[in-house]
Protein backbone atom coordinates (compact mmCIF):
# COMPACT_ATOMS: atom_id res chain seq x y z
CA UNK A 1 0.00 0.00 0.00
CA UNK A 2 2.80 2.44 0.83
CA UNK A 3 4.55 1.88 -2.51
CA UNK A 4 1.34 2.49 -4.43
CA UNK A 5 0.65 5.67 -2.46
CA UNK A 6 4.17 6.96 -3.15
CA UNK A 7 3.81 6.25 -6.87
CA UNK A 8 0.37 7.88 -6.97
CA UNK A 9 1.51 10.97 -5.06
CA UNK A 10 4.47 11.43 -7.43
CA UNK A 11 2.66 10.73 -10.69
CA UNK A 12 -0.98 11.75 -10.23
CA UNK A 13 -0.51 15.16 -11.86
CA UNK A 14 1.72 13.98 -14.72
CA UNK A 15 0.81 12.41 -18.05
CA UNK A 16 1.59 8.96 -16.70
CA UNK A 17 -0.24 5.71 -16.09
CA UNK A 18 0.08 3.71 -12.91
CA UNK A 19 -0.39 -0.02 -13.44
CA UNK A 20 -0.37 -2.45 -10.53
CA UNK A 21 -0.49 -6.21 -10.99
CA UNK A 22 1.32 -9.44 -10.17
CA UNK A 23 3.32 -11.57 -12.57
CA UNK A 24 1.46 -14.68 -11.36
CA UNK A 25 -0.78 -16.05 -8.65
CA UNK A 26 1.04 -18.38 -6.31
CA UNK A 27 0.01 -20.89 -3.76
CA UNK A 28 -3.74 -21.25 -4.19
CA UNK A 29 -4.35 -19.22 -1.03
CA UNK A 30 -7.62 -20.20 0.66
CA UNK A 31 -8.97 -18.14 3.52
CA UNK A 32 -12.31 -17.31 5.11
CA UNK A 33 -14.16 -14.01 4.74
CA UNK A 34 -13.17 -11.64 7.49
CA UNK A 35 -9.65 -13.00 7.95
CA UNK A 36 -6.98 -10.33 7.97
CA UNK A 37 -3.47 -10.48 6.54
CA UNK A 38 -2.27 -11.18 10.09
CA UNK A 39 -4.40 -14.36 10.11
CA UNK A 40 -2.82 -15.75 6.94
CA UNK A 41 -0.30 -18.52 7.54
CA UNK A 42 1.66 -20.79 5.21
CA UNK A 43 -0.75 -23.63 6.00
CA UNK A 44 -3.50 -21.79 4.11
CA UNK A 45 -1.76 -22.33 0.74
CA UNK A 46 -3.06 -25.28 -1.27
CA UNK A 47 0.05 -25.68 -3.46
CA UNK A 48 3.73 -24.80 -3.39
CA UNK A 49 3.80 -23.78 -7.07
CA UNK A 50 2.08 -21.31 -9.36
CA UNK A 51 -1.55 -21.82 -10.23
CA UNK A 52 -3.38 -20.99 -13.44
CA UNK A 53 -5.51 -18.38 -11.69
CA UNK A 54 -5.74 -15.00 -13.41
CA UNK A 55 -4.46 -12.04 -11.41
CA UNK A 56 -6.17 -8.67 -11.20
CA UNK A 57 -4.69 -5.45 -12.44
CA UNK A 58 -5.40 -1.90 -11.39
CA UNK A 59 -4.79 1.12 -13.62
CA UNK A 60 -4.88 4.86 -12.96
CA UNK A 61 -4.59 7.41 -15.76
CA UNK A 62 -5.09 11.07 -14.94
CA UNK A 63 -8.28 12.37 -16.53
CA UNK A 64 -9.81 8.99 -17.38
CA UNK A 65 -12.73 7.49 -15.50
CA UNK A 66 -13.04 3.78 -14.75
CA UNK A 67 -15.63 3.46 -17.54
CA UNK A 68 -13.31 5.17 -20.04
CA UNK A 69 -10.48 2.82 -19.07
CA UNK A 70 -12.77 -0.22 -19.42
CA UNK A 71 -13.62 0.93 -22.97
CA UNK A 72 -9.97 0.91 -24.10
CA UNK A 73 -8.30 -1.78 -21.96
CA UNK A 74 -9.39 -5.42 -22.25
CA UNK A 75 -10.70 -7.32 -19.24
CA UNK A 76 -7.95 -9.91 -19.65
CA UNK A 77 -4.39 -9.09 -20.68
CA UNK A 78 -1.92 -11.78 -21.71
CA UNK A 79 1.13 -10.94 -19.61
CA UNK A 80 3.37 -12.35 -22.31
CA UNK A 81 2.35 -9.53 -24.67
PyMOL Python script that loads the backbone (N, CA, C, O; Angstrom):
from pymol import cmd

cmd.read_pdbstr("""\
ATOM      1  N   UNK A   1       0.812  -1.188   0.000  1.00  0.00           N
ATOM      2  CA  UNK A   1       0.000   0.000   0.000  1.00  0.00           C
ATOM      3  C   UNK A   1       0.861   1.260   0.000  1.00  0.00           C
ATOM      4  O   UNK A   1       0.544   2.229  -0.689  1.00  0.00           O
ATOM      5  N   UNK A   2       1.941   1.248   0.765  1.00  0.00           N
ATOM      6  CA  UNK A   2       2.797   2.436   0.826  1.00  0.00           C
ATOM      7  C   UNK A   2       3.454   2.719  -0.516  1.00  0.00           C
ATOM      8  O   UNK A   2       3.550   3.876  -0.923  1.00  0.00           O
ATOM      9  N   UNK A   3       3.903   1.690  -1.202  1.00  0.00           N
ATOM     10  CA  UNK A   3       4.547   1.881  -2.507  1.00  0.00           C
ATOM     11  C   UNK A   3       3.576   2.465  -3.521  1.00  0.00           C
ATOM     12  O   UNK A   3       3.939   3.341  -4.306  1.00  0.00           O
ATOM     13  N   UNK A   4       2.347   1.979  -3.503  1.00  0.00           N
ATOM     14  CA  UNK A   4       1.336   2.490  -4.425  1.00  0.00           C
ATOM     15  C   UNK A   4       1.036   3.946  -4.110  1.00  0.00           C
ATOM     16  O   UNK A   4       0.912   4.759  -5.025  1.00  0.00           O
ATOM     17  N   UNK A   5       0.917   4.286  -2.850  1.00  0.00           N
ATOM     18  CA  UNK A   5       0.648   5.674  -2.457  1.00  0.00           C
ATOM     19  C   UNK A   5       1.784   6.590  -2.901  1.00  0.00           C
ATOM     20  O   UNK A   5       1.535   7.688  -3.396  1.00  0.00           O
ATOM     21  N   UNK A   6       3.023   6.149  -2.728  1.00  0.00           N
ATOM     22  CA  UNK A   6       4.168   6.961  -3.146  1.00  0.00           C
ATOM     23  C   UNK A   6       4.134   7.185  -4.657  1.00  0.00           C
ATOM     24  O   UNK A   6       4.330   8.307  -5.125  1.00  0.00           O
ATOM     25  N   UNK A   7       3.888   6.122  -5.417  1.00  0.00           N
ATOM     26  CA  UNK A   7       3.807   6.255  -6.873  1.00  0.00           C
ATOM     27  C   UNK A   7       2.676   7.191  -7.266  1.00  0.00           C
ATOM     28  O   UNK A   7       2.859   8.060  -8.119  1.00  0.00           O
ATOM     29  N   UNK A   8       1.517   7.027  -6.658  1.00  0.00           N
ATOM     30  CA  UNK A   8       0.370   7.883  -6.965  1.00  0.00           C
ATOM     31  C   UNK A   8       0.675   9.341  -6.635  1.00  0.00           C
ATOM     32  O   UNK A   8       0.420  10.225  -7.453  1.00  0.00           O
ATOM     33  N   UNK A   9       1.211   9.598  -5.464  1.00  0.00           N
ATOM     34  CA  UNK A   9       1.511  10.973  -5.062  1.00  0.00           C
ATOM     35  C   UNK A   9       2.507  11.631  -6.013  1.00  0.00           C
ATOM     36  O   UNK A   9       2.411  12.830  -6.275  1.00  0.00           O
ATOM     37  N   UNK A  10       3.456  10.865  -6.529  1.00  0.00           N
ATOM     38  CA  UNK A  10       4.472  11.425  -7.425  1.00  0.00           C
ATOM     39  C   UNK A  10       3.960  11.609  -8.844  1.00  0.00           C
ATOM     40  O   UNK A  10       4.399  12.524  -9.541  1.00  0.00           O
ATOM     41  N   UNK A  11       3.041  10.757  -9.286  1.00  0.00           N
ATOM     42  CA  UNK A  11       2.664  10.729 -10.693  1.00  0.00           C
ATOM     43  C   UNK A  11       1.260  11.225 -11.000  1.00  0.00           C
ATOM     44  O   UNK A  11       0.927  11.401 -12.171  1.00  0.00           O
ATOM     45  N   UNK A  12       0.433  11.456 -10.001  1.00  0.00           N
ATOM     46  CA  UNK A  12      -0.985  11.751 -10.234  1.00  0.00           C
ATOM     47  C   UNK A  12      -1.221  12.985 -11.092  1.00  0.00           C
ATOM     48  O   UNK A  12      -2.248  13.063 -11.766  1.00  0.00           O
ATOM     49  N   UNK A  13      -0.322  13.937 -11.092  1.00  0.00           N
ATOM     50  CA  UNK A  13      -0.514  15.160 -11.864  1.00  0.00           C
ATOM     51  C   UNK A  13       0.251  15.157 -13.184  1.00  0.00           C
ATOM     52  O   UNK A  13       0.205  16.143 -13.919  1.00  0.00           O
ATOM     53  N   UNK A  14       0.943  14.085 -13.493  1.00  0.00           N
ATOM     54  CA  UNK A  14       1.719  13.980 -14.723  1.00  0.00           C
ATOM     55  C   UNK A  14       0.960  13.164 -15.759  1.00  0.00           C
ATOM     56  O   UNK A  14      -0.016  12.487 -15.434  1.00  0.00           O
ATOM     57  N   UNK A  15       1.405  13.230 -16.990  1.00  0.00           N
ATOM     58  CA  UNK A  15       0.813  12.412 -18.048  1.00  0.00           C
ATOM     59  C   UNK A  15       1.420  11.016 -17.980  1.00  0.00           C
ATOM     60  O   UNK A  15       2.199  10.616 -18.846  1.00  0.00           O
ATOM     61  N   UNK A  16       1.051  10.294 -16.945  1.00  0.00           N
ATOM     62  CA  UNK A  16       1.587   8.958 -16.699  1.00  0.00           C
ATOM     63  C   UNK A  16       0.451   8.016 -16.336  1.00  0.00           C
ATOM     64  O   UNK A  16      -0.614   8.440 -15.886  1.00  0.00           O
ATOM     65  N   UNK A  17       0.698   6.747 -16.539  1.00  0.00           N
ATOM     66  CA  UNK A  17      -0.236   5.714 -16.093  1.00  0.00           C
ATOM     67  C   UNK A  17       0.417   4.955 -14.951  1.00  0.00           C
ATOM     68  O   UNK A  17       1.628   4.731 -14.951  1.00  0.00           O
ATOM     69  N   UNK A  18      -0.384   4.567 -13.991  1.00  0.00           N
ATOM     70  CA  UNK A  18       0.083   3.708 -12.906  1.00  0.00           C
ATOM     71  C   UNK A  18      -0.627   2.372 -13.082  1.00  0.00           C
ATOM     72  O   UNK A  18      -1.856   2.305 -13.068  1.00  0.00           O
ATOM     73  N   UNK A  19       0.151   1.319 -13.246  1.00  0.00           N
ATOM     74  CA  UNK A  19      -0.394  -0.021 -13.443  1.00  0.00           C
ATOM     75  C   UNK A  19       0.152  -0.920 -12.338  1.00  0.00           C
ATOM     76  O   UNK A  19       1.362  -1.021 -12.141  1.00  0.00           O
ATOM     77  N   UNK A  20      -0.756  -1.566 -11.627  1.00  0.00           N
ATOM     78  CA  UNK A  20      -0.366  -2.450 -10.529  1.00  0.00           C
ATOM     79  C   UNK A  20      -0.928  -3.836 -10.819  1.00  0.00           C
ATOM     80  O   UNK A  20      -2.123  -3.992 -11.068  1.00  0.00           O
ATOM     81  N   UNK A  21      -0.064  -4.832 -10.784  1.00  0.00           N
ATOM     82  CA  UNK A  21      -0.494  -6.211 -10.987  1.00  0.00           C
ATOM     83  C   UNK A  21       0.551  -7.149 -10.389  1.00  0.00           C
ATOM     84  O   UNK A  21       1.517  -6.708  -9.765  1.00  0.00           O
ATOM     85  N   UNK A  22       0.349  -8.415 -10.584  1.00  0.00           N
ATOM     86  CA  UNK A  22       1.322  -9.435 -10.174  1.00  0.00           C
ATOM     87  C   UNK A  22       1.734 -10.205 -11.419  1.00  0.00           C
ATOM     88  O   UNK A  22       0.976 -10.265 -12.387  1.00  0.00           O
ATOM     89  N   UNK A  23       2.906 -10.786 -11.408  1.00  0.00           N
ATOM     90  CA  UNK A  23       3.317 -11.569 -12.574  1.00  0.00           C
ATOM     91  C   UNK A  23       2.657 -12.948 -12.582  1.00  0.00           C
ATOM     92  O   UNK A  23       2.591 -13.590 -13.630  1.00  0.00           O
ATOM     93  N   UNK A  24       2.177 -13.406 -11.447  1.00  0.00           N
ATOM     94  CA  UNK A  24       1.464 -14.679 -11.360  1.00  0.00           C
ATOM     95  C   UNK A  24       0.813 -14.810  -9.983  1.00  0.00           C
ATOM     96  O   UNK A  24       1.176 -14.123  -9.028  1.00  0.00           O
ATOM     97  N   UNK A  25      -0.146 -15.704  -9.920  1.00  0.00           N
ATOM     98  CA  UNK A  25      -0.780 -16.049  -8.648  1.00  0.00           C
ATOM     99  C   UNK A  25      -0.040 -17.267  -8.124  1.00  0.00           C
ATOM    100  O   UNK A  25       0.250 -18.189  -8.886  1.00  0.00           O
ATOM    101  N   UNK A  26       0.261 -17.284  -6.869  1.00  0.00           N
ATOM    102  CA  UNK A  26       1.037 -18.385  -6.308  1.00  0.00           C
ATOM    103  C   UNK A  26       0.339 -18.968  -5.091  1.00  0.00           C
ATOM    104  O   UNK A  26      -0.204 -18.242  -4.259  1.00  0.00           O
ATOM    105  N   UNK A  27       0.363 -20.244  -5.008  1.00  0.00           N
ATOM    106  CA  UNK A  27       0.012 -20.891  -3.761  1.00  0.00           C
ATOM    107  C   UNK A  27      -1.423 -21.297  -3.551  1.00  0.00           C
ATOM    108  O   UNK A  27      -1.709 -22.021  -2.598  1.00  0.00           O
ATOM    109  N   UNK A  28      -2.356 -20.860  -4.408  1.00  0.00           N
ATOM    110  CA  UNK A  28      -3.738 -21.246  -4.193  1.00  0.00           C
ATOM    111  C   UNK A  28      -4.234 -20.890  -2.804  1.00  0.00           C
ATOM    112  O   UNK A  28      -4.831 -21.723  -2.122  1.00  0.00           O
ATOM    113  N   UNK A  29      -3.991 -19.659  -2.382  1.00  0.00           N
ATOM    114  CA  UNK A  29      -4.352 -19.218  -1.034  1.00  0.00           C
ATOM    115  C   UNK A  29      -5.853 -19.362  -0.802  1.00  0.00           C
ATOM    116  O   UNK A  29      -6.660 -18.874  -1.593  1.00  0.00           O
ATOM    117  N   UNK A  30      -6.213 -20.020   0.267  1.00  0.00           N
ATOM    118  CA  UNK A  30      -7.620 -20.197   0.659  1.00  0.00           C
ATOM    119  C   UNK A  30      -7.796 -19.645   2.062  1.00  0.00           C
ATOM    120  O   UNK A  30      -7.115 -20.066   2.997  1.00  0.00           O
ATOM    121  N   UNK A  31      -8.704 -18.709   2.200  1.00  0.00           N
ATOM    122  CA  UNK A  31      -8.974 -18.141   3.518  1.00  0.00           C
ATOM    123  C   UNK A  31     -10.453 -17.818   3.626  1.00  0.00           C
ATOM    124  O   UNK A  31     -11.166 -17.783   2.623  1.00  0.00           O
ATOM    125  N   UNK A  32     -10.902 -17.584   4.836  1.00  0.00           N
ATOM    126  CA  UNK A  32     -12.308 -17.306   5.106  1.00  0.00           C
ATOM    127  C   UNK A  32     -12.559 -15.806   5.066  1.00  0.00           C
ATOM    128  O   UNK A  32     -11.670 -15.009   5.367  1.00  0.00           O
ATOM    129  N   UNK A  33     -13.781 -15.427   4.690  1.00  0.00           N
ATOM    130  CA  UNK A  33     -14.161 -14.013   4.737  1.00  0.00           C
ATOM    131  C   UNK A  33     -13.927 -13.469   6.137  1.00  0.00           C
ATOM    132  O   UNK A  33     -14.231 -14.129   7.130  1.00  0.00           O
ATOM    133  N   UNK A  34     -13.393 -12.278   6.205  1.00  0.00           N
ATOM    134  CA  UNK A  34     -13.168 -11.644   7.494  1.00  0.00           C
ATOM    135  C   UNK A  34     -11.772 -11.852   8.044  1.00  0.00           C
ATOM    136  O   UNK A  34     -11.366 -11.159   8.977  1.00  0.00           O
ATOM    137  N   UNK A  35     -11.023 -12.804   7.477  1.00  0.00           N
ATOM    138  CA  UNK A  35      -9.650 -13.002   7.948  1.00  0.00           C
ATOM    139  C   UNK A  35      -8.784 -11.835   7.473  1.00  0.00           C
ATOM    140  O   UNK A  35      -8.956 -11.329   6.365  1.00  0.00           O
ATOM    141  N   UNK A  36      -7.875 -11.430   8.310  1.00  0.00           N
ATOM    142  CA  UNK A  36      -6.978 -10.331   7.967  1.00  0.00           C
ATOM    143  C   UNK A  36      -5.642 -10.890   7.505  1.00  0.00           C
ATOM    144  O   UNK A  36      -5.390 -12.090   7.614  1.00  0.00           O
ATOM    145  N   UNK A  37      -4.783 -10.007   6.985  1.00  0.00           N
ATOM    146  CA  UNK A  37      -3.467 -10.484   6.544  1.00  0.00           C
ATOM    147  C   UNK A  37      -2.670 -11.061   7.707  1.00  0.00           C
ATOM    148  O   UNK A  37      -1.796 -11.902   7.496  1.00  0.00           O
ATOM    149  N   UNK A  38      -2.954 -10.629   8.918  1.00  0.00           N
ATOM    150  CA  UNK A  38      -2.268 -11.183  10.087  1.00  0.00           C
ATOM    151  C   UNK A  38      -2.703 -12.622  10.376  1.00  0.00           C
ATOM    152  O   UNK A  38      -1.974 -13.376  11.021  1.00  0.00           O
ATOM    153  N   UNK A  39      -3.895 -13.001   9.895  1.00  0.00           N
ATOM    154  CA  UNK A  39      -4.401 -14.359  10.109  1.00  0.00           C
ATOM    155  C   UNK A  39      -3.826 -15.363   9.107  1.00  0.00           C
ATOM    156  O   UNK A  39      -3.885 -16.571   9.333  1.00  0.00           O
ATOM    157  N   UNK A  40      -3.276 -14.866   8.010  1.00  0.00           N
ATOM    158  CA  UNK A  40      -2.818 -15.747   6.942  1.00  0.00           C
ATOM    159  C   UNK A  40      -1.497 -16.411   7.331  1.00  0.00           C
ATOM    160  O   UNK A  40      -0.537 -15.752   7.730  1.00  0.00           O
ATOM    161  N   UNK A  41      -1.486 -17.729   7.202  1.00  0.00           N
ATOM    162  CA  UNK A  41      -0.304 -18.523   7.537  1.00  0.00           C
ATOM    163  C   UNK A  41       0.034 -19.413   6.349  1.00  0.00           C
ATOM    164  O   UNK A  41      -0.807 -19.632   5.478  1.00  0.00           O
ATOM    165  N   UNK A  42       1.244 -19.920   6.308  1.00  0.00           N
ATOM    166  CA  UNK A  42       1.664 -20.787   5.208  1.00  0.00           C
ATOM    167  C   UNK A  42       0.750 -21.985   5.026  1.00  0.00           C
ATOM    168  O   UNK A  42       0.619 -22.493   3.913  1.00  0.00           O
ATOM    169  N   UNK A  43       0.113 -22.447   6.097  1.00  0.00           N
ATOM    170  CA  UNK A  43      -0.745 -23.627   5.999  1.00  0.00           C
ATOM    171  C   UNK A  43      -2.010 -23.358   5.186  1.00  0.00           C
ATOM    172  O   UNK A  43      -2.724 -24.300   4.843  1.00  0.00           O
ATOM    173  N   UNK A  44      -2.299 -22.114   4.875  1.00  0.00           N
ATOM    174  CA  UNK A  44      -3.497 -21.785   4.108  1.00  0.00           C
ATOM    175  C   UNK A  44      -3.283 -21.923   2.602  1.00  0.00           C
ATOM    176  O   UNK A  44      -4.238 -21.812   1.833  1.00  0.00           O
ATOM    177  N   UNK A  45      -2.039 -22.164   2.169  1.00  0.00           N
ATOM    178  CA  UNK A  45      -1.759 -22.334   0.745  1.00  0.00           C
ATOM    179  C   UNK A  45      -2.051 -23.770   0.335  1.00  0.00           C
ATOM    180  O   UNK A  45      -1.717 -24.708   1.059  1.00  0.00           O
ATOM    181  N   UNK A  46      -2.674 -23.943  -0.824  1.00  0.00           N
ATOM    182  CA  UNK A  46      -3.056 -25.280  -1.273  1.00  0.00           C
ATOM    183  C   UNK A  46      -2.017 -25.908  -2.193  1.00  0.00           C
ATOM    184  O   UNK A  46      -2.135 -27.087  -2.530  1.00  0.00           O
ATOM    185  N   UNK A  47      -1.009 -25.159  -2.606  1.00  0.00           N
ATOM    186  CA  UNK A  47       0.054 -25.677  -3.460  1.00  0.00           C
ATOM    187  C   UNK A  47       1.337 -24.902  -3.190  1.00  0.00           C
ATOM    188  O   UNK A  47       1.302 -23.794  -2.655  1.00  0.00           O
ATOM    189  N   UNK A  48       2.447 -25.483  -3.558  1.00  0.00           N
ATOM    190  CA  UNK A  48       3.734 -24.799  -3.389  1.00  0.00           C
ATOM    191  C   UNK A  48       4.252 -24.246  -4.711  1.00  0.00           C
ATOM    192  O   UNK A  48       5.395 -23.797  -4.794  1.00  0.00           O
ATOM    193  N   UNK A  49       3.407 -24.277  -5.751  1.00  0.00           N
ATOM    194  CA  UNK A  49       3.805 -23.784  -7.068  1.00  0.00           C
ATOM    195  C   UNK A  49       2.792 -22.764  -7.562  1.00  0.00           C
ATOM    196  O   UNK A  49       1.825 -22.448  -6.869  1.00  0.00           O
ATOM    197  N   UNK A  50       3.020 -22.256  -8.757  1.00  0.00           N
ATOM    198  CA  UNK A  50       2.083 -21.310  -9.361  1.00  0.00           C
ATOM    199  C   UNK A  50       0.788 -22.027  -9.714  1.00  0.00           C
ATOM    200  O   UNK A  50       0.777 -23.237  -9.937  1.00  0.00           O
ATOM    201  N   UNK A  51      -0.283 -21.282  -9.761  1.00  0.00           N
ATOM    202  CA  UNK A  51      -1.553 -21.825 -10.233  1.00  0.00           C
ATOM    203  C   UNK A  51      -1.895 -21.145 -11.548  1.00  0.00           C
ATOM    204  O   UNK A  51      -1.201 -20.218 -11.966  1.00  0.00           O
ATOM    205  N   UNK A  52      -2.939 -21.590 -12.192  1.00  0.00           N
ATOM    206  CA  UNK A  52      -3.381 -20.986 -13.439  1.00  0.00           C
ATOM    207  C   UNK A  52      -4.386 -19.865 -13.233  1.00  0.00           C
ATOM    208  O   UNK A  52      -5.018 -19.415 -14.188  1.00  0.00           O
ATOM    209  N   UNK A  53      -4.536 -19.418 -12.011  1.00  0.00           N
ATOM    210  CA  UNK A  53      -5.513 -18.381 -11.692  1.00  0.00           C
ATOM    211  C   UNK A  53      -5.087 -17.034 -12.266  1.00  0.00           C
ATOM    212  O   UNK A  53      -3.934 -16.627 -12.126  1.00  0.00           O
ATOM    213  N   UNK A  54      -6.028 -16.347 -12.914  1.00  0.00           N
ATOM    214  CA  UNK A  54      -5.740 -14.998 -13.405  1.00  0.00           C
ATOM    215  C   UNK A  54      -5.519 -14.060 -12.232  1.00  0.00           C
ATOM    216  O   UNK A  54      -6.098 -14.245 -11.162  1.00  0.00           O
ATOM    217  N   UNK A  55      -4.681 -13.053 -12.435  1.00  0.00           N
ATOM    218  CA  UNK A  55      -4.464 -12.037 -11.410  1.00  0.00           C
ATOM    219  C   UNK A  55      -5.125 -10.739 -11.856  1.00  0.00           C
ATOM    220  O   UNK A  55      -5.254 -10.474 -13.051  1.00  0.00           O
ATOM    221  N   UNK A  56      -5.534  -9.949 -10.900  1.00  0.00           N
ATOM    222  CA  UNK A  56      -6.172  -8.670 -11.198  1.00  0.00           C
ATOM    223  C   UNK A  56      -5.117  -7.636 -11.545  1.00  0.00           C
ATOM    224  O   UNK A  56      -3.946  -7.777 -11.194  1.00  0.00           O
ATOM    225  N   UNK A  57      -5.548  -6.605 -12.232  1.00  0.00           N
ATOM    226  CA  UNK A  57      -4.688  -5.453 -12.439  1.00  0.00           C
ATOM    227  C   UNK A  57      -5.493  -4.199 -12.138  1.00  0.00           C
ATOM    228  O   UNK A  57      -6.718  -4.180 -12.262  1.00  0.00           O
ATOM    229  N   UNK A  58      -4.790  -3.172 -11.746  1.00  0.00           N
ATOM    230  CA  UNK A  58      -5.403  -1.902 -11.386  1.00  0.00           C
ATOM    231  C   UNK A  58      -4.653  -0.814 -12.135  1.00  0.00           C
ATOM    232  O   UNK A  58      -3.422  -0.781 -12.126  1.00  0.00           O
ATOM    233  N   UNK A  59      -5.406   0.091 -12.795  1.00  0.00           N
ATOM    234  CA  UNK A  59      -4.790   1.124 -13.624  1.00  0.00           C
ATOM    235  C   UNK A  59      -5.365   2.482 -13.265  1.00  0.00           C
ATOM    236  O   UNK A  59      -6.575   2.637 -13.100  1.00  0.00           O
ATOM    237  N   UNK A  60      -4.475   3.468 -13.146  1.00  0.00           N
ATOM    238  CA  UNK A  60      -4.878   4.863 -12.956  1.00  0.00           C
ATOM    239  C   UNK A  60      -4.245   5.680 -14.076  1.00  0.00           C
ATOM    240  O   UNK A  60      -3.037   5.611 -14.301  1.00  0.00           O
ATOM    241  N   UNK A  61      -5.071   6.451 -14.772  1.00  0.00           N
ATOM    242  CA  UNK A  61      -4.593   7.406 -15.764  1.00  0.00           C
ATOM    243  C   UNK A  61      -5.294   8.722 -15.478  1.00  0.00           C
ATOM    244  O   UNK A  61      -6.523   8.792 -15.468  1.00  0.00           O
ATOM    245  N   UNK A  62      -4.513   9.758 -15.248  1.00  0.00           N
ATOM    246  CA  UNK A  62      -5.087  11.072 -14.940  1.00  0.00           C
ATOM    247  C   UNK A  62      -6.085  11.469 -16.026  1.00  0.00           C
ATOM    248  O   UNK A  62      -5.781  11.405 -17.217  1.00  0.00           O
ATOM    249  N   UNK A  63      -7.269  11.875 -15.603  1.00  0.00           N
ATOM    250  CA  UNK A  63      -8.276  12.371 -16.526  1.00  0.00           C
ATOM    251  C   UNK A  63      -9.180  11.315 -17.130  1.00  0.00           C
ATOM    252  O   UNK A  63     -10.103  11.660 -17.869  1.00  0.00           O
ATOM    253  N   UNK A  64      -8.949  10.036 -16.844  1.00  0.00           N
ATOM    254  CA  UNK A  64      -9.813   8.987 -17.379  1.00  0.00           C
ATOM    255  C   UNK A  64     -10.592   8.317 -16.254  1.00  0.00           C
ATOM    256  O   UNK A  64     -10.037   7.952 -15.218  1.00  0.00           O
ATOM    257  N   UNK A  65     -11.885   8.168 -16.487  1.00  0.00           N
ATOM    258  CA  UNK A  65     -12.725   7.489 -15.499  1.00  0.00           C
ATOM    259  C   UNK A  65     -12.571   5.979 -15.650  1.00  0.00           C
ATOM    260  O   UNK A  65     -11.999   5.499 -16.629  1.00  0.00           O
ATOM    261  N   UNK A  66     -13.078   5.246 -14.689  1.00  0.00           N
ATOM    262  CA  UNK A  66     -13.037   3.780 -14.747  1.00  0.00           C
ATOM    263  C   UNK A  66     -13.756   3.276 -15.995  1.00  0.00           C
ATOM    264  O   UNK A  66     -13.285   2.338 -16.639  1.00  0.00           O
ATOM    265  N   UNK A  67     -14.891   3.885 -16.347  1.00  0.00           N
ATOM    266  CA  UNK A  67     -15.632   3.462 -17.539  1.00  0.00           C
ATOM    267  C   UNK A  67     -14.836   3.732 -18.808  1.00  0.00           C
ATOM    268  O   UNK A  67     -14.857   2.919 -19.732  1.00  0.00           O
ATOM    269  N   UNK A  68     -14.135   4.859 -18.867  1.00  0.00           N
ATOM    270  CA  UNK A  68     -13.309   5.166 -20.040  1.00  0.00           C
ATOM    271  C   UNK A  68     -12.152   4.174 -20.163  1.00  0.00           C
ATOM    272  O   UNK A  68     -11.809   3.745 -21.265  1.00  0.00           O
ATOM    273  N   UNK A  69     -11.561   3.816 -19.040  1.00  0.00           N
ATOM    274  CA  UNK A  69     -10.483   2.823 -19.071  1.00  0.00           C
ATOM    275  C   UNK A  69     -11.003   1.464 -19.526  1.00  0.00           C
ATOM    276  O   UNK A  69     -10.350   0.779 -20.312  1.00  0.00           O
ATOM    277  N   UNK A  70     -12.183   1.072 -19.032  1.00  0.00           N
ATOM    278  CA  UNK A  70     -12.768  -0.215 -19.425  1.00  0.00           C
ATOM    279  C   UNK A  70     -13.025  -0.277 -20.923  1.00  0.00           C
ATOM    280  O   UNK A  70     -12.951  -1.348 -21.525  1.00  0.00           O
ATOM    281  N   UNK A  71     -13.332   0.886 -21.535  1.00  0.00           N
ATOM    282  CA  UNK A  71     -13.624   0.927 -22.965  1.00  0.00           C
ATOM    283  C   UNK A  71     -12.371   0.721 -23.819  1.00  0.00           C
ATOM    284  O   UNK A  71     -12.483   0.300 -24.971  1.00  0.00           O
ATOM    285  N   UNK A  72     -11.192   1.004 -23.287  1.00  0.00           N
ATOM    286  CA  UNK A  72      -9.974   0.907 -24.096  1.00  0.00           C
ATOM    287  C   UNK A  72      -9.005  -0.191 -23.651  1.00  0.00           C
ATOM    288  O   UNK A  72      -8.079  -0.528 -24.389  1.00  0.00           O
ATOM    289  N   UNK A  73      -9.202  -0.744 -22.470  1.00  0.00           N
ATOM    290  CA  UNK A  73      -8.302  -1.779 -21.957  1.00  0.00           C
ATOM    291  C   UNK A  73      -9.100  -3.064 -21.777  1.00  0.00           C
ATOM    292  O   UNK A  73     -10.142  -3.055 -21.122  1.00  0.00           O
ATOM    293  N   UNK A  74      -8.626  -4.170 -22.348  1.00  0.00           N
ATOM    294  CA  UNK A  74      -9.390  -5.424 -22.246  1.00  0.00           C
ATOM    295  C   UNK A  74      -9.480  -5.935 -20.811  1.00  0.00           C
ATOM    296  O   UNK A  74      -8.651  -5.612 -19.960  1.00  0.00           O
ATOM    297  N   UNK A  75     -10.512  -6.742 -20.573  1.00  0.00           N
ATOM    298  CA  UNK A  75     -10.696  -7.319 -19.236  1.00  0.00           C
ATOM    299  C   UNK A  75      -9.550  -8.260 -18.878  1.00  0.00           C
ATOM    300  O   UNK A  75      -9.105  -8.303 -17.731  1.00  0.00           O
ATOM    301  N   UNK A  76      -9.083  -9.005 -19.862  1.00  0.00           N
ATOM    302  CA  UNK A  76      -7.949  -9.912 -19.649  1.00  0.00           C
ATOM    303  C   UNK A  76      -6.794  -9.463 -20.532  1.00  0.00           C
ATOM    304  O   UNK A  76      -6.979  -9.141 -21.706  1.00  0.00           O
ATOM    305  N   UNK A  77      -5.601  -9.446 -19.949  1.00  0.00           N
ATOM    306  CA  UNK A  77      -4.391  -9.089 -20.682  1.00  0.00           C
ATOM    307  C   UNK A  77      -3.423 -10.258 -20.569  1.00  0.00           C
ATOM    308  O   UNK A  77      -3.135 -10.733 -19.470  1.00  0.00           O
ATOM    309  N   UNK A  78      -2.921 -10.718 -21.711  1.00  0.00           N
ATOM    310  CA  UNK A  78      -1.920 -11.783 -21.706  1.00  0.00           C
ATOM    311  C   UNK A  78      -0.601 -11.166 -21.268  1.00  0.00           C
ATOM    312  O   UNK A  78      -0.059 -10.310 -21.967  1.00  0.00           O
ATOM    313  N   UNK A  79      -0.080 -11.584 -20.129  1.00  0.00           N
ATOM    314  CA  UNK A  79       1.127 -10.943 -19.607  1.00  0.00           C
ATOM    315  C   UNK A  79       2.383 -11.313 -20.379  1.00  0.00           C
ATOM    316  O   UNK A  79       3.482 -10.895 -20.016  1.00  0.00           O
ATOM    317  N   UNK A  80       2.229 -12.096 -21.445  1.00  0.00           N
ATOM    318  CA  UNK A  80       3.375 -12.354 -22.313  1.00  0.00           C
ATOM    319  C   UNK A  80       3.403 -11.384 -23.483  1.00  0.00           C
ATOM    320  O   UNK A  80       4.336 -11.406 -24.286  1.00  0.00           O
ATOM    321  N   UNK A  81       2.384 -10.530 -23.586  1.00  0.00           N
ATOM    322  CA  UNK A  81       2.349  -9.526 -24.667  1.00  0.00           C
ATOM    323  C   UNK A  81       3.409  -8.474 -24.461  1.00  0.00           C
ATOM    324  O   UNK A  81       3.530  -7.552 -25.268  1.00  0.00           O
TER     325      UNK A  81
END
""", "prot")
cmd.dss("prot")
cmd.show_as("cartoon", "prot")
cmd.util.cbc("prot")
cmd.orient("prot")
